[in-house]
Amino acid sequence: MKKETVWRGGFYVLGLLVLALGLTLHNKCALGTSAMSTTPYFAALVWGVEFGDGMFVFYALCAAVQLFLKPRREWLSVLGQVVVSLALSRVLNWMDAAIMEPEALWGKVLLLLGAVLFTGIGAALCLSARLIPGAGDGIVEAISRRFGVELGLTKNLFDLLCMAVTFVLGLATGHFMCALGIGTLVGVVGVGRVMAVFDRLFQKRLEALMGLE
């Protein structure tokens, strides 16, 4: 096996683990979780569903929608997203049980900053390996390509849709703003900036190690 392949797989797995840590910290800061995680986290808080299980259902739905948006030749990659999502959901459940929510506000703010940092780095590492995209990234890319909407704008609109669904669920169940908060907005803005800085600093070096120059 070529060392470039080992580096590529290693960075991909590392990215998934770092991403899982970022998502978990975003929940534990109790200031509002990441936009795509709002509905699964709402289900965890209100209906007692394990967060990882809720994320797997969300990712599976994202994959299912992609089957209608993408050509048949890309379906195998979409099914791969389901497998990766299942593995990620197990890690999320473990981290969710292992990490405790701080009581002090300064602790919550530190967790939020760590959440934005780790989520951005994890997502950037996964994308840099150019293997199986996350189901959330996959559906954004599929919608963008199918309807000819710019990728960044599609991501923003999809985040807004996720938050709107959670908002409506909160109104319907009486748990208003249960998973939404200032941390959600910080994540929407901050994660993309972290990814941009990480790519600027490390992308070329990573591509060289993985043989993707």
C-alpha positions as CSV (number, residue, x, y, z in Angstrom):
1,M,0.0,0.0,0.0
2,K,1.4,3.4,-0.9
3,K,2.2,5.7,1.9
4,E,0.1,8.4,0.2
5,T,-3.0,6.1,0.6
6,V,-2.2,5.6,4.3
7,W,-1.9,9.3,4.8
8,R,-5.1,9.9,3.0
9,G,-7.1,7.4,5.0
10,G,-5.5,8.5,8.2
11,F,-6.4,12.1,7.7
12,Y,-9.9,11.2,6.8
13,V,-10.4,9.1,10.0
14,L,-8.7,11.8,12.0
15,G,-11.0,14.4,10.5
16,L,-14.1,12.4,11.4
17,L,-12.9,12.0,15.0
18,V,-12.1,15.8,15.3
19,L,-15.5,16.6,13.7
20,A,-17.3,14.4,16.2
21,L,-15.5,16.1,19.1
22,G,-16.5,19.5,17.7
23,L,-20.2,18.6,17.3
24,T,-20.2,17.1,20.9
25,L,-18.6,20.3,22.4
26,H,-21.2,22.4,20.5
27,N,-23.9,20.5,22.3
28,K,-22.2,20.5,25.7
29,C,-21.7,24.3,25.7
30,A,-25.5,24.7,26.1
31,L,-25.4,28.0,24.2
32,G,-27.0,26.5,21.0
33,T,-25.7,23.7,18.9
34,S,-24.5,23.7,15.3
35,A,-27.1,24.4,12.7
36,M,-27.2,21.0,11.1
37,S,-27.4,19.3,14.5
38,T,-30.3,21.4,15.9
39,T,-33.1,18.9,15.1
40,P,-31.2,15.7,16.3
41,Y,-30.1,17.6,19.4
42,F,-33.7,18.8,20.0
43,A,-34.8,15.2,19.8
44,A,-32.1,14.2,22.3
45,L,-33.2,16.9,24.8
46,V,-36.9,16.7,24.4
47,W,-37.6,13.0,23.5
48,G,-34.6,11.3,25.1
49,V,-33.2,10.1,21.8
50,E,-29.4,9.5,21.9
51,F,-27.7,12.3,20.0
52,G,-25.7,10.0,17.8
53,D,-28.8,8.1,16.9
54,G,-30.6,11.3,16.0
55,M,-27.7,12.4,13.8
56,F,-27.6,9.0,12.0
57,V,-31.3,9.4,11.1
58,F,-30.7,13.0,9.9
59,Y,-27.7,11.8,7.8
60,A,-29.6,8.9,6.4
61,L,-32.4,11.3,5.3
62,C,-29.8,13.5,3.7
63,A,-28.4,10.5,1.8
64,A,-31.9,9.4,0.8
65,V,-32.6,12.8,-0.8
66,Q,-29.3,12.6,-2.7
67,L,-30.5,9.5,-4.4
68,F,-33.2,11.6,-6.1
69,L,-30.8,14.4,-6.9
70,K,-27.7,12.6,-8.2
71,P,-27.2,10.2,-11.2
72,R,-27.1,6.5,-10.6
73,R,-23.3,6.4,-11.1
74,E,-22.9,8.3,-7.8
75,W,-25.3,6.2,-5.7
76,L,-22.4,4.0,-4.4
77,S,-20.8,7.1,-2.9
78,V,-24.1,8.1,-1.3
79,L,-24.4,4.6,0.2
80,G,-20.9,5.0,1.5
81,Q,-22.0,8.2,3.3
82,V,-24.6,6.0,5.2
83,V,-21.9,3.7,6.4
84,V,-19.6,6.5,7.5
85,S,-22.6,8.2,9.2
86,L,-23.3,5.0,11.2
87,A,-19.7,4.9,12.4
88,L,-19.7,8.6,13.2
89,S,-23.0,8.2,15.2
90,R,-21.4,5.6,17.5
91,V,-18.5,7.9,18.2
92,L,-20.9,10.8,18.9
93,N,-22.8,8.7,21.4
94,W,-19.6,7.7,23.2
95,M,-18.3,11.3,23.3
96,D,-21.7,12.6,24.4
97,A,-21.6,10.3,27.4
98,A,-18.0,11.0,28.3
99,I,-18.0,14.8,28.2
100,M,-19.8,16.8,30.8
101,E,-21.6,20.1,30.5
102,P,-19.8,22.9,32.5
103,E,-21.8,25.0,34.9
104,A,-19.9,28.3,34.7
105,L,-20.5,30.6,31.8
106,W,-16.8,30.9,31.0
107,G,-16.6,27.2,30.7
108,K,-19.5,27.2,28.3
109,V,-17.9,29.9,26.2
110,L,-14.6,28.0,26.1
111,L,-16.5,24.9,24.9
112,L,-18.2,26.9,22.2
113,L,-14.8,28.2,20.9
114,G,-13.4,24.7,21.0
115,A,-16.5,23.4,19.2
116,V,-16.1,25.9,16.3
117,L,-12.4,25.2,16.1
118,F,-12.6,21.4,16.1
119,T,-15.7,21.3,13.8
120,G,-13.9,23.5,11.2
121,I,-10.7,21.5,11.4
122,G,-12.4,18.2,11.3
123,A,-14.6,19.1,8.3
124,A,-11.5,20.5,6.5
125,L,-9.5,17.4,7.1
126,C,-12.3,15.1,5.8
127,L,-12.8,17.2,2.7
128,S,-9.1,17.4,2.0
129,A,-8.9,13.6,1.7
130,R,-11.4,13.7,-1.1
131,L,-12.9,10.4,-0.1
132,I,-16.5,9.9,1.0
133,P,-18.1,13.3,1.9
134,G,-20.2,13.7,5.0
135,A,-23.9,13.3,4.3
136,G,-24.5,16.9,5.3
137,D,-21.9,18.2,2.8
138,G,-23.2,15.7,0.2
139,I,-26.7,17.0,0.2
140,V,-25.6,20.6,0.1
141,E,-23.4,19.8,-2.9
142,A,-26.2,17.9,-4.6
143,I,-28.7,20.7,-4.2
144,S,-26.2,23.2,-5.4
145,R,-25.4,21.2,-8.5
146,R,-28.9,20.2,-9.3
147,F,-30.5,23.7,-9.1
148,G,-27.4,25.8,-10.1
149,V,-27.2,27.7,-6.8
150,E,-23.7,28.8,-5.5
151,L,-22.4,26.3,-3.0
152,G,-21.8,28.8,-0.1
153,L,-25.3,30.2,-0.5
154,T,-26.8,26.7,-0.6
155,K,-25.0,25.9,2.6
156,N,-26.4,29.0,4.3
157,L,-29.9,28.2,3.1
158,F,-29.7,24.6,4.2
159,D,-28.5,25.7,7.7
160,L,-31.5,28.1,7.8
161,L,-33.8,25.3,6.9
162,C,-32.5,23.1,9.7
163,M,-32.9,25.9,12.2
164,A,-36.4,26.6,10.9
165,V,-37.5,23.0,11.3
166,T,-36.1,23.0,14.9
167,F,-37.8,26.3,15.6
168,V,-41.2,25.0,14.4
169,L,-40.8,21.8,16.5
170,G,-40.0,23.9,19.5
171,L,-43.2,26.0,19.0
172,A,-45.3,22.8,18.5
173,T,-44.0,21.1,21.6
174,G,-43.6,24.0,23.9
175,H,-39.8,23.7,24.1
176,F,-39.1,27.0,22.5
177,M,-35.5,27.6,21.4
178,C,-34.4,24.4,23.0
179,A,-31.5,23.7,20.8
180,L,-31.0,27.1,19.2
181,G,-29.0,30.0,20.7
182,I,-26.1,32.4,20.2
183,G,-23.8,29.4,19.8
184,T,-25.7,28.3,16.7
185,L,-25.1,31.7,15.0
186,V,-21.4,31.6,16.1
187,G,-21.1,28.2,14.5
188,V,-22.7,29.2,11.3
189,V,-20.2,32.1,10.9
190,G,-17.1,30.7,12.7
191,V,-16.8,27.1,11.3
192,G,-16.5,28.3,7.7
193,R,-13.8,30.9,8.7
194,V,-11.8,28.2,10.6
195,M,-12.0,25.9,7.5
196,A,-10.8,28.8,5.3
197,V,-7.8,29.5,7.5
198,F,-6.9,25.9,7.9
199,D,-7.0,25.3,4.2
200,R,-4.8,28.4,3.6
201,L,-2.2,27.2,6.1
202,F,-2.2,23.5,5.6
203,Q,-4.0,22.4,2.4
204,K,-0.9,22.3,0.1
205,R,1.1,20.3,2.7
206,L,-1.7,17.9,3.2
207,E,-2.2,17.4,-0.5
208,A,1.5,16.7,-0.9
209,L,1.4,14.0,1.8
210,M,-1.7,12.4,0.3
211,G,-0.4,12.5,-3.3
212,L,-3.2,14.8,-4.4
213,E,-1.2,17.7,-5.7
